[in-house]
Amino acid sequence: MKRALLLFLDGVGLGDDDPATNPFAAARTPTLDALAGGRRWLRGATRHDNGRAVFIPTDPRLGVAGRPQSATGQAAILTGHNVPAALGEHYGPRPNAAIRALLDHDNLFKRVVASGGSAALITAFPPRFFDALARGKRLPSSIQHAALAAGLRLATEGDIYAGTAMSPDWTGAGWRSDLGYADTPLYAPAEAGAHLAWLAGKRTLTFFEHWVSDMIGHRGTLAQGVALLELFDAVMAGLLAAWDDEAGVIVITSDHGNLEDLSTRKHTANDVPTVIIGAARQRVAEGLHDLTGIAPGILRALDDAGE
């Protein structure tokens, strides 16, 4: 069976070519640029297939007025349904009861598991996250809720130590600098990319949830945004070097814009980038123009592999 690796980047849109406000215009990202046919990930970038990857500007607005939000955008990605339209609004950051009900009924994790495949959300969470959930102090994101609805468990610090899950910053540096761990694994960027490829080879669907991009968009600096994108570029170089295009697809996407316009601390209504890598990329890309096309495209590619 072929594999799918979904790299979710929270709050990443296609913005103006302004290096004073848009980290994508200021950062050096040769690997990311190559995935878009040699162009930066900016407004005006067009759909392009470079022979290994297809780049698709993707609509997160879904015909609903207002700024796209995390809970409904993530739910649209995971269900293939126009969740903002069903609710009559964009909603977030955490899913309300109506969104949770939609995710309980149907989501990408559940579809893969129901078809006999295996799936995992490989971003690990520290003990304080699980404590807050248990005390009702926070709700899972739409992504986390969808994984739980499929009967999957969320990864813990034990998985970080075992190398079976990863930090949201890819390298694991945040577990040391922000969470106070002294001995958790630390990967060089290219090693982190290769480790992602290795983890994705273990199951049908591997989902990586990265939220640091959205955090920087809301309250970070241009320098932090540039550093993050250049780190991601190096991680992607390692991932692409280790990835077998015949064995599966990599899908990169986002729920809404934010990081690409640091002149505001609010979400944007910009298109988001979707990148699909691998021999089956066009099967995923068929008809994909908004967030509702992600899950059906991945399922098509996986179903084709089982025929």
LOZATOR-83832 format. One record per residue: residue number from 1; residue in one letter; x, z, y of N, C-alpha, C in turn. Coordinates in nm, 2 decimals. Example, Ala and Ser with C-alpha at 12.3 -4.5 7.8 and 13.67 -1.06 7.14 Angstrom:
2
> 1/A/1.32/0.78/-0.57/1.23/0.78/-0.45/1.32/0.78/-0.33
> 2/S/1.28/0.71/-0.22/1.37/0.71/-0.11/1.29/0.79/0.00
***
This chain:
307
> 1/M/0.08/0.00/-0.12/0.00/0.00/0.00/0.09/0.00/0.12
> 2/K/0.05/-0.08/0.22/0.12/-0.08/0.35/0.09/0.05/0.43
> 3/R/0.17/0.07/0.53/0.17/0.19/0.61/0.13/0.15/0.76
> 4/A/0.08/0.25/0.83/0.06/0.24/0.97/0.11/0.37/1.04
> 5/L/0.19/0.35/1.14/0.24/0.46/1.23/0.18/0.44/1.37
> 6/L/0.10/0.53/1.41/0.04/0.53/1.54/0.10/0.63/1.63
> 7/L/0.17/0.57/1.73/0.24/0.65/1.83/0.15/0.66/1.96
> 8/F/0.09/0.78/1.97/0.00/0.80/2.09/0.07/0.86/2.20
> 9/L/0.07/0.79/2.32/0.13/0.84/2.44/0.02/0.88/2.54
> 10/D/0.01/1.00/2.56/-0.10/1.05/2.65/-0.07/1.01/2.80
> 11/G/-0.17/0.95/2.86/-0.16/0.92/3.01/-0.05/0.82/3.05
> 12/V/-0.06/0.71/2.99/0.04/0.60/3.02/-0.03/0.47/3.05
> 13/G/-0.03/0.43/3.18/-0.09/0.30/3.22/0.00/0.20/3.27
> 14/L/-0.05/0.09/3.31/0.03/-0.02/3.36/0.00/-0.02/3.51
> 15/G/0.10/0.02/3.59/0.09/0.04/3.73/0.17/-0.06/3.81
> 16/D/0.18/-0.03/3.94/0.25/-0.12/4.04/0.40/-0.12/4.02
> 17/D/0.46/-0.23/4.06/0.61/-0.24/4.05/0.67/-0.17/4.17
> 18/D/0.66/-0.04/4.17/0.71/0.04/4.28/0.80/0.16/4.23
> 19/P/0.93/0.14/4.24/1.02/0.24/4.18/1.01/0.37/4.25
> 20/A/0.94/0.38/4.36/0.93/0.51/4.43/0.82/0.60/4.37
> 21/T/0.73/0.53/4.30/0.61/0.61/4.25/0.59/0.59/4.10
> 22/N/0.65/0.48/4.04/0.62/0.44/3.90/0.75/0.45/3.82
> 23/P/0.76/0.55/3.73/0.88/0.56/3.65/0.91/0.43/3.57
> 24/F/0.80/0.36/3.53/0.82/0.23/3.45/0.89/0.13/3.54
> 25/A/0.88/0.14/3.67/0.95/0.04/3.76/1.09/0.09/3.79
> 26/A/1.12/0.21/3.76/1.25/0.27/3.80/1.34/0.29/3.68
> 27/A/1.29/0.31/3.56/1.37/0.34/3.44/1.43/0.22/3.38
> 28/R/1.54/0.24/3.31/1.61/0.13/3.24/1.56/0.14/3.09
> 29/T/1.47/0.04/3.05/1.41/0.05/2.92/1.42/-0.09/2.85
> 30/P/1.54/-0.13/2.81/1.55/-0.26/2.75/1.47/-0.28/2.62
> 31/T/1.46/-0.17/2.54/1.38/-0.19/2.42/1.23/-0.21/2.44
> 32/L/1.18/-0.12/2.53/1.04/-0.14/2.57/1.01/-0.27/2.63
> 33/D/1.10/-0.32/2.72/1.08/-0.45/2.79/1.08/-0.56/2.69
> 34/A/1.16/-0.55/2.59/1.17/-0.66/2.48/1.04/-0.67/2.41
> 35/L/0.97/-0.55/2.39/0.84/-0.55/2.32/0.73/-0.62/2.40
> 36/A/0.75/-0.63/2.53/0.66/-0.70/2.62/0.71/-0.84/2.66
> 37/G/0.79/-0.89/2.58/0.84/-1.03/2.60/0.94/-1.03/2.72
> 38/G/1.02/-0.93/2.73/1.12/-0.92/2.84/1.07/-0.88/2.97
> 39/R/0.94/-0.83/2.98/0.89/-0.78/3.10/0.87/-0.63/3.10
> 40/R/0.88/-0.57/3.22/0.85/-0.42/3.22/0.70/-0.39/3.20
> 41/W/0.68/-0.27/3.16/0.54/-0.23/3.13/0.47/-0.20/3.27
> 42/L/0.43/-0.31/3.34/0.37/-0.29/3.47/0.24/-0.37/3.48
> 43/R/0.16/-0.35/3.59/0.05/-0.43/3.62/0.09/-0.57/3.63
> 44/G/0.01/-0.66/3.57/0.05/-0.80/3.57/0.12/-0.85/3.44
> 45/A/0.16/-0.75/3.36/0.21/-0.79/3.23/0.10/-0.85/3.15
> 46/T/0.13/-0.95/3.07/0.02/-1.02/3.00/0.04/-1.01/2.85
> 47/R/-0.06/-1.04/2.78/-0.06/-1.04/2.63/0.05/-1.13/2.59
> 48/H/0.14/-1.08/2.50/0.25/-1.16/2.46/0.30/-1.12/2.32
> 49/D/0.33/-1.22/2.23/0.39/-1.20/2.10/0.53/-1.25/2.10
> 50/N/0.62/-1.16/2.08/0.77/-1.19/2.09/0.82/-1.23/1.95
> 51/G/0.74/-1.24/1.85/0.78/-1.27/1.71/0.79/-1.15/1.62
> 52/R/0.80/-1.04/1.68/0.80/-0.91/1.60/0.69/-0.82/1.65
> 53/A/0.66/-0.82/1.78/0.56/-0.73/1.84/0.47/-0.81/1.93
> 54/V/0.34/-0.76/1.94/0.25/-0.82/2.03/0.21/-0.71/2.13
> 55/F/0.22/-0.74/2.26/0.19/-0.65/2.37/0.06/-0.69/2.43
> 56/I/-0.03/-0.59/2.44/-0.17/-0.62/2.49/-0.21/-0.52/2.60
> 57/P/-0.23/-0.56/2.72/-0.29/-0.47/2.82/-0.43/-0.44/2.77
> 58/T/-0.46/-0.31/2.78/-0.58/-0.27/2.71/-0.67/-0.18/2.80
> 59/D/-0.80/-0.21/2.80/-0.90/-0.15/2.89/-0.94/-0.01/2.84
> 60/P/-0.91/0.09/2.92/-0.96/0.23/2.88/-1.09/0.27/2.95
> 61/R/-1.14/0.18/3.04/-1.25/0.21/3.12/-1.38/0.20/3.04
> 62/L/-1.39/0.10/2.96/-1.50/0.08/2.87/-1.63/0.06/2.93
> 63/G/-1.63/0.00/3.05/-1.76/-0.02/3.12/-1.82/0.10/3.19
> 64/V/-1.75/0.21/3.19/-1.81/0.33/3.24/-1.74/0.37/3.37
> 65/A/-1.82/0.40/3.48/-1.76/0.43/3.61/-1.68/0.56/3.60
> 66/G/-1.58/0.57/3.69/-1.50/0.69/3.70/-1.37/0.67/3.63
> 67/R/-1.28/0.78/3.64/-1.15/0.77/3.58/-1.16/0.81/3.44
> 68/P/-1.10/0.73/3.35/-1.09/0.76/3.21/-1.03/0.90/3.18
> 69/Q/-1.08/0.96/3.08/-1.03/1.10/3.05/-0.99/1.11/2.90
> 70/S/-0.91/1.22/2.87/-0.85/1.23/2.74/-0.94/1.24/2.63
> 71/A/-1.04/1.32/2.63/-1.13/1.35/2.52/-1.20/1.22/2.47
> 72/T/-1.27/1.16/2.57/-1.34/1.04/2.53/-1.25/0.92/2.50
> 73/G/-1.14/0.91/2.57/-1.04/0.80/2.54/-0.98/0.81/2.40
> 74/Q/-0.94/0.93/2.37/-0.88/0.95/2.23/-0.99/0.93/2.13
> 75/A/-1.11/0.98/2.15/-1.22/0.96/2.06/-1.25/0.81/2.04
> 76/A/-1.24/0.73/2.14/-1.27/0.59/2.13/-1.16/0.52/2.05
> 77/I/-1.03/0.56/2.07/-0.92/0.51/1.98/-0.95/0.55/1.84
> 78/L/-0.99/0.67/1.81/-1.00/0.71/1.67/-1.12/0.67/1.60
> 79/T/-1.23/0.64/1.67/-1.36/0.60/1.60/-1.38/0.45/1.61
> 80/G/-1.33/0.38/1.71/-1.36/0.24/1.73/-1.50/0.23/1.80
> 81/H/-1.55/0.34/1.85/-1.68/0.33/1.92/-1.66/0.36/2.07
> 82/N/-1.75/0.31/2.15/-1.74/0.33/2.29/-1.80/0.47/2.33
> 83/V/-1.72/0.57/2.31/-1.76/0.71/2.33/-1.80/0.74/2.47
> 84/P/-1.72/0.69/2.57/-1.77/0.72/2.71/-1.91/0.66/2.74
> 85/A/-1.94/0.54/2.69/-2.07/0.48/2.70/-2.18/0.57/2.63
> 86/A/-2.15/0.62/2.51/-2.24/0.70/2.44/-2.27/0.83/2.51
> 87/L/-2.17/0.88/2.58/-2.20/1.01/2.66/-2.25/0.98/2.80
> 88/G/-2.23/0.86/2.85/-2.27/0.83/2.98/-2.16/0.87/3.08
> 89/E/-2.04/0.91/3.04/-1.94/0.95/3.13/-1.80/0.96/3.05
> 90/H/-1.70/0.95/3.13/-1.57/0.99/3.08/-1.56/1.14/3.08
> 91/Y/-1.50/1.20/2.98/-1.50/1.34/2.97/-1.37/1.39/2.91
> 92/G/-1.32/1.51/2.96/-1.20/1.57/2.91/-1.16/1.69/2.99
> 93/P/-1.05/1.75/2.96/-0.95/1.70/2.86/-0.99/1.73/2.71
> 94/R/-1.06/1.84/2.68/-1.09/1.87/2.54/-1.23/1.82/2.51
> 95/P/-1.26/1.79/2.38/-1.39/1.73/2.35/-1.50/1.83/2.35
> 96/N/-1.61/1.79/2.41/-1.73/1.88/2.40/-1.80/1.86/2.27
> 97/A/-1.92/1.93/2.26/-1.99/1.93/2.13/-2.03/1.79/2.09
> 98/A/-2.07/1.71/2.18/-2.11/1.57/2.15/-2.00/1.49/2.09
> 99/I/-1.88/1.50/2.16/-1.76/1.43/2.11/-1.72/1.48/1.97
> 100/R/-1.72/1.61/1.96/-1.68/1.66/1.83/-1.77/1.62/1.72
> 101/A/-1.90/1.60/1.75/-1.99/1.56/1.65/-1.96/1.41/1.61
> 102/L/-1.93/1.33/1.70/-1.89/1.19/1.67/-1.76/1.18/1.59
> 103/L/-1.67/1.27/1.62/-1.54/1.27/1.54/-1.57/1.33/1.40
> 104/D/-1.66/1.42/1.39/-1.69/1.48/1.26/-1.75/1.37/1.17
> 105/H/-1.83/1.28/1.23/-1.90/1.18/1.16/-1.81/1.07/1.11
> 106/D/-1.72/1.03/1.20/-1.64/0.91/1.17/-1.51/0.91/1.25
> 107/N/-1.40/0.90/1.19/-1.27/0.88/1.26/-1.17/0.81/1.17
> 108/L/-1.06/0.77/1.23/-0.96/0.69/1.15/-0.90/0.77/1.04
> 109/F/-0.87/0.90/1.06/-0.82/0.98/0.95/-0.91/0.99/0.84
> 110/K/-1.04/1.01/0.87/-1.14/1.02/0.76/-1.16/0.89/0.69
> 111/R/-1.15/0.78/0.76/-1.16/0.65/0.69/-1.05/0.62/0.59
> 112/V/-0.93/0.66/0.64/-0.81/0.64/0.55/-0.82/0.72/0.42
> 113/V/-0.85/0.85/0.44/-0.86/0.94/0.33/-0.98/0.90/0.24
> 114/A/-1.09/0.86/0.29/-1.21/0.83/0.21/-1.18/0.70/0.12
> 115/S/-1.09/0.62/0.17/-1.05/0.50/0.10/-0.94/0.52/-0.01
> 116/G/-0.90/0.65/-0.02/-0.80/0.68/-0.12/-0.66/0.69/-0.06
> 117/G/-0.64/0.67/0.07/-0.51/0.67/0.13/-0.47/0.82/0.17
> 118/S/-0.36/0.83/0.23/-0.31/0.96/0.27/-0.28/0.95/0.42
> 119/A/-0.30/1.06/0.49/-0.28/1.06/0.64/-0.23/1.20/0.68
> 120/A/-0.16/1.19/0.80/-0.11/1.32/0.86/-0.09/1.30/1.01
> 121/L/-0.12/1.41/1.08/-0.08/1.42/1.22/0.05/1.50/1.22
> 122/I/0.16/1.43/1.26/0.29/1.49/1.23/0.35/1.56/1.35
> 123/T/0.28/1.57/1.46/0.33/1.66/1.57/0.30/1.80/1.54
> 124/A/0.40/1.88/1.55/0.39/2.02/1.51/0.36/2.11/1.63
> 125/F/0.29/2.23/1.59/0.25/2.32/1.70/0.30/2.46/1.67
> 126/P/0.34/2.53/1.77/0.40/2.67/1.75/0.29/2.77/1.72
> 127/P/0.33/2.89/1.68/0.24/2.99/1.65/0.14/3.03/1.76
> 128/R/0.18/3.02/1.88/0.09/3.06/1.99/-0.02/2.96/2.01
> 129/F/0.00/2.84/1.97/-0.11/2.74/1.97/-0.22/2.78/1.87
> 130/F/-0.18/2.81/1.75/-0.27/2.85/1.64/-0.34/2.99/1.68
> 131/D/-0.27/3.07/1.74/-0.33/3.20/1.79/-0.44/3.18/1.89
> 132/A/-0.41/3.09/1.99/-0.51/3.05/2.09/-0.63/2.99/2.03
> 133/L/-0.61/2.90/1.93/-0.73/2.85/1.86/-0.81/2.96/1.79
> 134/A/-0.74/3.05/1.72/-0.81/3.15/1.64/-0.89/3.24/1.73
> 135/R/-0.84/3.27/1.85/-0.90/3.36/1.95/-1.00/3.29/2.04
> 136/G/-1.02/3.16/2.02/-1.12/3.08/2.10/-1.07/3.06/2.24
> 137/K/-0.94/3.07/2.26/-0.89/3.05/2.40/-0.86/2.90/2.43
> 138/R/-0.86/2.82/2.33/-0.85/2.68/2.35/-0.92/2.60/2.24
> 139/L/-0.95/2.47/2.27/-1.01/2.38/2.17/-0.90/2.28/2.13
> 140/P/-0.91/2.23/2.01/-0.82/2.12/1.97/-0.85/2.00/2.06
> 141/S/-0.75/1.91/2.08/-0.78/1.78/2.14/-0.86/1.70/2.05
> 142/S/-0.91/1.59/2.10/-0.99/1.50/2.01/-0.91/1.45/1.89
> 143/I/-0.78/1.43/1.91/-0.69/1.39/1.80/-0.68/1.50/1.70
> 144/Q/-0.65/1.62/1.74/-0.64/1.73/1.65/-0.77/1.76/1.58
> 145/H/-0.88/1.75/1.65/-1.01/1.77/1.59/-1.04/1.67/1.48
> 146/A/-1.00/1.54/1.51/-1.03/1.44/1.41/-0.95/1.46/1.28
> 147/A/-0.82/1.51/1.30/-0.74/1.54/1.18/-0.81/1.65/1.10
> 148/L/-0.85/1.76/1.17/-0.91/1.87/1.10/-1.04/1.83/1.03
> 149/A/-1.12/1.74/1.10/-1.25/1.69/1.04/-1.22/1.61/0.91
> 150/A/-1.10/1.55/0.90/-1.07/1.48/0.78/-1.01/1.57/0.67
> 151/G/-1.01/1.70/0.69/-0.96/1.79/0.59/-0.81/1.81/0.60
> 152/L/-0.74/1.76/0.70/-0.60/1.77/0.71/-0.56/1.90/0.79
> 153/R/-0.44/1.94/0.76/-0.40/2.06/0.83/-0.31/2.02/0.95
> 154/L/-0.30/2.10/1.05/-0.21/2.08/1.16/-0.07/2.13/1.12
> 155/A/0.03/2.06/1.16/0.17/2.10/1.13/0.22/2.22/1.21
> 156/T/0.30/2.30/1.14/0.35/2.43/1.20/0.50/2.43/1.22
> 157/E/0.55/2.54/1.27/0.69/2.56/1.28/0.76/2.54/1.15
> 158/G/0.70/2.58/1.04/0.76/2.56/0.91/0.78/2.41/0.88
> 159/D/0.69/2.33/0.92/0.71/2.18/0.90/0.83/2.13/0.99
> 160/I/0.84/2.19/1.11/0.96/2.15/1.19/1.09/2.18/1.12
> 161/Y/1.10/2.30/1.07/1.22/2.34/0.99/1.24/2.25/0.87
> 162/A/1.13/2.21/0.80/1.14/2.13/0.68/1.17/1.99/0.71
> 163/G/1.15/1.95/0.83/1.17/1.81/0.87/1.05/1.72/0.83
> 164/T/0.94/1.78/0.81/0.82/1.70/0.77/0.72/1.68/0.89
> 165/A/0.76/1.74/1.00/0.69/1.71/1.13/0.79/1.71/1.24
> 166/M/0.74/1.67/1.36/0.83/1.65/1.47/0.77/1.71/1.60
> 167/S/0.86/1.74/1.69/0.82/1.79/1.82/0.76/1.68/1.91
> 168/P/0.67/1.71/2.00/0.61/1.61/2.08/0.71/1.54/2.17
> 169/D/0.83/1.60/2.19/0.93/1.53/2.27/1.03/1.45/2.18
> 170/W/0.99/1.43/2.06/1.07/1.34/1.96/1.20/1.41/1.91
> 171/T/1.28/1.46/2.00/1.41/1.51/1.96/1.41/1.65/1.91
> 172/G/1.31/1.73/1.95/1.31/1.87/1.92/1.37/1.96/2.02
> 173/A/1.42/1.90/2.13/1.48/1.99/2.24/1.38/2.09/2.29
> 174/G/1.26/2.05/2.31/1.16/2.14/2.37/1.13/2.27/2.29
> 175/W/1.15/2.26/2.16/1.13/2.38/2.08/1.24/2.48/2.11
> 176/R/1.35/2.43/2.15/1.46/2.52/2.19/1.45/2.57/2.33
> 177/S/1.43/2.47/2.42/1.44/2.50/2.57/1.31/2.57/2.62
> 178/D/1.19/2.53/2.56/1.06/2.58/2.61/1.00/2.69/2.52
> 179/L/1.03/2.68/2.39/0.97/2.78/2.30/1.06/2.89/2.25
> 180/G/1.19/2.88/2.29/1.28/2.98/2.26/1.34/2.98/2.12
> 181/Y/1.33/2.88/2.04/1.39/2.87/1.91/1.54/2.83/1.93
> 182/A/1.62/2.89/1.84/1.76/2.86/1.85/1.82/2.77/1.74
> 183/D/1.74/2.75/1.64/1.79/2.69/1.52/1.70/2.58/1.46
> 184/T/1.60/2.54/1.54/1.51/2.43/1.49/1.59/2.30/1.49
> 185/P/1.56/2.20/1.41/1.63/2.07/1.41/1.63/2.01/1.54
> 186/L/1.74/1.94/1.57/1.76/1.87/1.70/1.82/1.73/1.66
> 187/Y/1.75/1.63/1.70/1.78/1.49/1.67/1.83/1.42/1.79
> 188/A/1.93/1.33/1.77/1.97/1.24/1.88/1.85/1.14/1.88
> 189/P/1.83/1.07/2.00/1.72/0.98/2.01/1.70/0.88/1.90
> 190/A/1.81/0.81/1.86/1.80/0.71/1.76/1.77/0.77/1.62
> 191/E/1.82/0.89/1.60/1.79/0.97/1.48/1.65/1.00/1.47
> 192/A/1.59/1.04/1.59/1.45/1.07/1.59/1.36/0.95/1.56
> 193/G/1.40/0.84/1.61/1.33/0.72/1.57/1.34/0.68/1.42
> 194/A/1.46/0.70/1.37/1.47/0.67/1.22/1.39/0.78/1.14
> 195/H/1.39/0.90/1.19/1.31/1.00/1.12/1.16/0.97/1.12
> 196/L/1.11/0.92/1.24/0.97/0.87/1.24/0.95/0.77/1.13
> 197/A/1.04/0.67/1.12/1.02/0.57/1.02/1.02/0.63/0.88
> 198/W/1.10/0.72/0.86/1.11/0.79/0.72/0.98/0.86/0.69
> 199/L/0.93/0.94/0.79/0.80/1.01/0.77/0.69/0.92/0.75
> 200/A/0.68/0.80/0.82/0.57/0.71/0.81/0.58/0.64/0.67
> 201/G/0.69/0.64/0.60/0.70/0.58/0.47/0.64/0.67/0.36
> 202/K/0.60/0.79/0.40/0.55/0.88/0.30/0.40/0.88/0.28
> 203/R/0.33/0.80/0.36/0.18/0.80/0.35/0.12/0.68/0.41
> 204/T/-0.01/0.66/0.40/-0.08/0.55/0.45/-0.08/0.55/0.61
> 205/L/-0.13/0.66/0.67/-0.14/0.67/0.81/-0.06/0.79/0.86
> 206/T/0.03/0.76/0.95/0.10/0.87/1.02/0.07/0.86/1.17
> 207/F/0.03/0.97/1.23/-0.01/0.98/1.37/0.08/1.07/1.44
> 208/F/0.14/1.03/1.55/0.23/1.11/1.63/0.16/1.13/1.77
> 209/E/0.13/1.25/1.81/0.07/1.28/1.94/0.17/1.33/2.04
> 210/H/0.19/1.25/2.14/0.29/1.28/2.25/0.21/1.31/2.38
> 211/W/0.22/1.43/2.43/0.14/1.46/2.55/0.23/1.49/2.67
> 212/V/0.36/1.49/2.66/0.46/1.52/2.77/0.44/1.42/2.88
> 213/S/0.41/1.29/2.85/0.39/1.19/2.95/0.28/1.23/3.04
> 214/D/0.17/1.28/2.99/0.05/1.32/3.07/0.09/1.44/3.16
> 215/M/0.16/1.53/3.10/0.20/1.65/3.17/0.29/1.61/3.30
> 216/I/0.38/1.52/3.28/0.47/1.48/3.39/0.38/1.40/3.49
> 217/G/0.29/1.32/3.44/0.20/1.25/3.54/0.12/1.35/3.63
> 218/H/0.08/1.46/3.57/0.00/1.56/3.65/0.08/1.64/3.74
> 219/R/0.20/1.68/3.70/0.28/1.78/3.78/0.43/1.76/3.78
> 220/G/0.48/1.65/3.73/0.62/1.63/3.72/0.68/1.55/3.83
> 221/T/0.81/1.52/3.82/0.88/1.44/3.92/0.91/1.30/3.87
> 222/L/0.94/1.21/3.96/0.99/1.08/3.92/1.11/1.08/3.83
> 223/A/1.20/1.17/3.86/1.32/1.18/3.78/1.28/1.22/3.64
> 224/Q/1.19/1.31/3.62/1.15/1.35/3.49/1.08/1.24/3.41
> 225/G/1.00/1.16/3.49/0.93/1.04/3.43/1.03/0.94/3.38
> 226/V/1.13/0.91/3.46/1.24/0.82/3.43/1.31/0.86/3.30
> 227/A/1.35/0.99/3.30/1.43/1.05/3.19/1.34/1.04/3.06
> 228/L/1.21/1.06/3.07/1.13/1.06/2.95/1.12/0.91/2.90
> 229/L/1.10/0.82/2.99/1.09/0.68/2.94/1.22/0.63/2.88
> 230/E/1.33/0.67/2.94/1.46/0.62/2.89/1.49/0.69/2.75
> 231/L/1.44/0.81/2.73/1.45/0.88/2.60/1.36/0.80/2.50
> 232/F/1.24/0.77/2.54/1.15/0.70/2.45/1.21/0.56/2.41
> 233/D/1.27/0.50/2.51/1.33/0.37/2.48/1.44/0.38/2.37
> 234/A/1.52/0.49/2.38/1.62/0.51/2.28/1.56/0.55/2.14
> 235/V/1.45/0.62/2.15/1.39/0.66/2.02/1.33/0.53/1.96
> 236/M/1.27/0.45/2.04/1.21/0.32/1.98/1.32/0.23/1.93
> 237/A/1.44/0.23/1.99/1.55/0.15/1.93/1.58/0.20/1.79
> 238/G/1.59/0.33/1.77/1.61/0.38/1.64/1.50/0.35/1.54
> 239/L/1.38/0.36/1.59/1.26/0.34/1.50/1.26/0.19/1.46
> 240/L/1.28/0.10/1.55/1.28/-0.04/1.52/1.39/-0.08/1.42
> 241/A/1.51/-0.02/1.44/1.62/-0.05/1.35/1.59/-0.01/1.21
> 242/A/1.51/0.10/1.19/1.48/0.15/1.06/1.35/0.10/1.00
> 243/W/1.27/0.03/1.08/1.13/-0.01/1.03/1.14/-0.14/0.95
> 244/D/1.06/-0.14/0.84/1.04/-0.26/0.76/0.91/-0.32/0.80
> 245/D/0.92/-0.43/0.87/0.80/-0.50/0.92/0.70/-0.54/0.81
> 246/E/0.76/-0.57/0.69/0.67/-0.61/0.58/0.59/-0.50/0.52
> 247/A/0.65/-0.38/0.54/0.59/-0.26/0.48/0.48/-0.20/0.56
> 248/G/0.47/-0.23/0.69/0.36/-0.17/0.77/0.37/-0.20/0.91
> 249/V/0.28/-0.15/0.99/0.27/-0.17/1.13/0.29/-0.04/1.21
> 250/I/0.35/-0.06/1.33/0.36/0.05/1.43/0.26/0.01/1.54
> 251/V/0.18/0.10/1.58/0.09/0.08/1.70/0.12/0.19/1.80
> 252/I/0.15/0.14/1.92/0.17/0.23/2.04/0.05/0.21/2.13
> 253/T/-0.01/0.32/2.18/-0.12/0.31/2.27/-0.14/0.43/2.35
> 254/S/-0.24/0.43/2.44/-0.26/0.55/2.53/-0.41/0.56/2.56
> 255/D/-0.46/0.67/2.61/-0.60/0.69/2.64/-0.64/0.66/2.78
> 256/H/-0.54/0.67/2.87/-0.57/0.65/3.02/-0.44/0.64/3.09
> 257/G/-0.45/0.59/3.21/-0.33/0.59/3.30/-0.31/0.72/3.37
> 258/N/-0.18/0.75/3.41/-0.14/0.87/3.48/0.00/0.86/3.52
> 259/L/0.09/0.86/3.42/0.24/0.87/3.45/0.28/0.75/3.54
> 260/E/0.22/0.64/3.54/0.26/0.52/3.61/0.23/0.52/3.76
> 261/D/0.17/0.63/3.81/0.14/0.64/3.95/0.16/0.79/3.99
> 262/L/0.28/0.83/4.03/0.30/0.96/4.07/0.27/0.99/4.22
> 263/S/0.21/0.89/4.28/0.16/0.92/4.42/0.03/1.00/4.41
> 264/T/-0.03/1.01/4.29/-0.15/1.09/4.27/-0.13/1.18/4.15
> 265/R/-0.20/1.29/4.14/-0.19/1.38/4.02/-0.31/1.36/3.94
> 266/K/-0.39/1.26/3.97/-0.51/1.23/3.89/-0.49/1.11/3.80
> 267/H/-0.58/1.10/3.70/-0.57/0.98/3.61/-0.60/0.86/3.69
> 268/T/-0.56/0.75/3.64/-0.59/0.62/3.70/-0.69/0.54/3.62
> 269/A/-0.73/0.43/3.68/-0.82/0.34/3.60/-0.75/0.22/3.55
> 270/N/-0.62/0.22/3.55/-0.54/0.11/3.51/-0.55/0.08/3.36
> 271/D/-0.53/-0.05/3.32/-0.51/-0.08/3.18/-0.40/0.01/3.12
> 272/V/-0.40/0.03/2.99/-0.30/0.10/2.92/-0.23/0.00/2.83
> 273/P/-0.10/0.02/2.80/-0.03/-0.07/2.71/-0.06/-0.04/2.56
> 274/T/-0.08/-0.15/2.49/-0.09/-0.13/2.34/0.02/-0.23/2.29
> 275/V/0.10/-0.18/2.20/0.20/-0.26/2.13/0.19/-0.25/1.98
> 276/I/0.19/-0.36/1.91/0.17/-0.36/1.77/0.29/-0.44/1.71
> 277/I/0.36/-0.37/1.62/0.49/-0.42/1.56/0.47/-0.44/1.41
> 278/G/0.52/-0.55/1.36/0.52/-0.57/1.22/0.46/-0.70/1.18
> 279/A/0.47/-0.74/1.05/0.43/-0.87/1.01/0.27/-0.88/1.02
> 280/A/0.20/-0.77/1.01/0.06/-0.77/1.01/0.00/-0.75/1.15
> 281/R/0.09/-0.76/1.25/0.05/-0.73/1.39/-0.07/-0.80/1.44
> 282/Q/-0.08/-0.93/1.40/-0.20/-1.01/1.45/-0.33/-0.97/1.39
> 283/R/-0.32/-0.91/1.27/-0.44/-0.86/1.20/-0.50/-0.74/1.28
> 284/V/-0.40/-0.66/1.33/-0.45/-0.55/1.41/-0.50/-0.59/1.55
> 285/A/-0.43/-0.70/1.60/-0.46/-0.74/1.74/-0.58/-0.83/1.75
> 286/E/-0.64/-0.87/1.64/-0.76/-0.96/1.65/-0.87/-0.90/1.73
> 287/G/-0.90/-0.97/1.84/-1.01/-0.92/1.93/-0.99/-0.79/2.00
> 288/L/-0.87/-0.74/2.00/-0.84/-0.61/2.06/-0.82/-0.64/2.21
> 289/H/-0.91/-0.58/2.29/-0.89/-0.58/2.44/-0.92/-0.45/2.50
> 290/D/-0.98/-0.36/2.43/-1.01/-0.22/2.48/-0.98/-0.12/2.38
> 291/L/-1.00/0.01/2.41/-0.96/0.11/2.32/-1.04/0.11/2.19
> 292/T/-1.15/0.05/2.19/-1.23/0.05/2.06/-1.18/-0.04/1.96
> 293/G/-1.08/-0.12/1.99/-1.02/-0.21/1.89/-0.91/-0.16/1.81
> 294/I/-0.86/-0.04/1.85/-0.74/0.02/1.78/-0.77/0.05/1.63
> 295/A/-0.87/0.14/1.61/-0.90/0.19/1.47/-0.94/0.07/1.38
> 296/P/-1.03/-0.01/1.42/-1.07/-0.13/1.34/-0.95/-0.22/1.30
> 297/G/-0.86/-0.24/1.40/-0.75/-0.32/1.37/-0.65/-0.26/1.27
> 298/I/-0.63/-0.13/1.28/-0.54/-0.07/1.18/-0.61/-0.07/1.04
> 299/L/-0.74/-0.05/1.04/-0.80/-0.05/0.91/-0.80/-0.19/0.85
> 300/R/-0.81/-0.29/0.93/-0.80/-0.43/0.88/-0.67/-0.45/0.81
> 301/A/-0.56/-0.41/0.88/-0.43/-0.43/0.82/-0.41/-0.35/0.69
> 302/L/-0.46/-0.23/0.69/-0.45/-0.15/0.57/-0.53/-0.20/0.46
> 303/D/-0.65/-0.25/0.49/-0.74/-0.31/0.39/-0.68/-0.43/0.33
> 304/D/-0.62/-0.52/0.41/-0.56/-0.64/0.37/-0.45/-0.60/0.27
> 305/A/-0.37/-0.50/0.29/-0.26/-0.46/0.21/-0.31/-0.41/0.07
> 306/G/-0.44/-0.37/0.06/-0.49/-0.32/-0.07/-0.55/-0.43/-0.15
> 307/E/-0.57/-0.55/-0.09/-0.63/-0.66/-0.16/-0.54/-0.72/-0.27
***
